Structures are given as structure tokens and as C-alpha cells.
Amino acid sequence: MMAPYTVSPYLASVLEEELAHLIRVGIARDLAARDPIVLKEFNDYVTTFGGNDLLGLIEKIEGESLLDNILLFEVKMVVEEYKAKISREAFTKDVENMIRMLADLDSIKVPLVCGTYIAVTVVRAGKLEKVAFQEFQGYADYVLRVLNSCKHLRRVYIVSAGRMIASYVAKELRRYLEERVRRLVFVREVMYTAPLYRGRARPMKRYVCVYNVLPQ
């Protein structure tokens, strides 16, 4: 997990103050959870935010380590690409949309944000039967459809969960997509164990792979 001080400069410079603060609170809660007494004090503090729905969504994606490995990584990439010449209002809207998309990743039909600065989609490789029988064409077709609908798509994230699936996807699906979607350029991949899976306390091996998309 990324410590608050490693991401604060990005958040403070490009996001509206309230959203930047909520993200920092979400990160801090994960640190507080390591000590029951600290966690109680922290939860008492968080009640001062009232019913802010974004905070609950941030905590959900933090529990699955998607805050570090997707959202904050994307924020960092956008800041570096635009050299901090960013409209706070437009970028804050993009980040809020991405938070909602990641929090609903298990059920949303098309996990896509096609915003002003953030233009990303997520490929969910989670069905054992598709992976086991190498039924990968559907994933490639999905990426191609999104490229057609979001002309300025900048990144593609592949996510997978489960020790067997994640390990297999890391090799086979990567190779398949790179052969069939020529505009994808590999950036990085990470394998980790998240404390939550689908909102429940169930440690799960997870895999995230990131591609940049070449312009047409």
C-alpha cells in the first residue's frame, strides 16, 4: 500500500480539495486498521464526514488494493503526461467516475471511463472456464469495441483474481491480447494479495496488468 505522503503531492496539485482529502482518508483507514484502538478513534473521526458516499467507495477499492494499483497509478500517469497542466474541475470529475467504476467492477457491464483526462477501460479476466480453455477472443473483441467507442482511450487495465487464474492470465492472456490488439503497449504488471474480495474479508491473490494505447 502506498503511504499518504507518497501520493499527496499528486492529489493536492490536481484534484479539488474535498476529493483529495477523501482519498487520503481512505488510505489512512487501511493503516489504522492494523490497531483496533487506533481504528476505533479513526472511525469516530470519519463520522464527521457524514454520509459521503465517495468515502465508502474509496474504502471498498482500497480493501481490494485497486486504489494503489489502478486509481492512484492512473492519477500519477495523467499528471506526468500532462505536466500538471490540468483543469481541477474536469480531472476531479474523471477521478470520481473512475472511483465509482472500480467500486462497481464486479457488476458493471462496461467498465469504462472516457473522460477529459482519464480514458481507461478494465478487462476482467475472472471466469475459470474461459481461462482454462483459452477462450480469449472475447477479451480482445471487448478491447477493440472500446477502442472504437472511445477514440482517445489512453490505457487498458487487465484484472484477475484467484491464484490459478491470475498466474495463467499473467502469461497467456497477455500474449494473446498483444498479438491481436496491436495498439497496446505493455507498461507494468503486479501480483499481490488483497485483504478483501468482492467486499468481503477474504484474502485473494490478484493480478493487474497495465497497457498504454497507441494513438491511431
C-alpha positions, 0 to 999 in steps of 0.5 A, a space after each residue: 500500500 502506498 503511504 499518504 505522503 507518497 501520493 499527496 503531492 499528486 492529489 493536492 496539485 490536481 484534484 479539488 480539495 474535498 476529493 483529495 482529502 477523501 482519498 487520503 482518508 481512505 488510505 489512512 483507514 487501511 493503516 489504522 486498521 492494523 490497531 483496533 484502538 487506533 481504528 476505533 478513534 479513526 472511525 469516530 473521526 470519519 463520522 464527521 464526514 457524514 454520509 459521503 458516499 465517495 468515502 465508502 467507495 474509496 474504502 471498498 477499492 482500497 480493501 481490494 488494493 485497486 486504489 494503489 494499483 489502478 486509481 492512484 497509478 492512473 492519477 500519477 500517469 495523467 499528471 506526468 503526461 500532462 505536466 500538471 497542466 490540468 483543469 481541477 474541475 474536469 480531472 476531479 470529475 474523471 477521478 470520481 467516475 473512475 472511483 465509482 467504476 472500480 467500486 462497481 467492477 464486479 457488476 458493471 457491464 462496461 467498465 469504462 471511463 472516457 473522460 477529459 483526462 482519464 480514458 481507461 477501460 478494465 478487462 476482467 479476466 475472472 471466469 475459470 472456464 474461459 481461462 482454462 480453455 483459452 477462450 480469449 477472443 472475447 477479451 480482445 473483441 471487448 478491447 477493440 469495441 472500446 477502442 472504437 467507442 472511445 477514440 482517445 482511450 489512453 490505457 487498458 487495465 487487465 484484472 484477475 483474481 484467484 491464484 490459478 487464474 491470475 498466474 495463467 492470465 499473467 502469461 497467456 492472456 497477455 500474449 494473446 491480447 498483444 498479438 491481436 490488439 496491436 495498439 497496446 503497449 505493455 507498461 507494468 504488471 503486479 501480483 499481490 494479495 488483497 485483504 478483501 474480495 468482492 467486499 468481503 474479508 477474504 484474502 485473494 491473490 490478484 493480478 493487474 496488468 497495465 497497457 498504454 494505447 497507441 494513438 491511431 
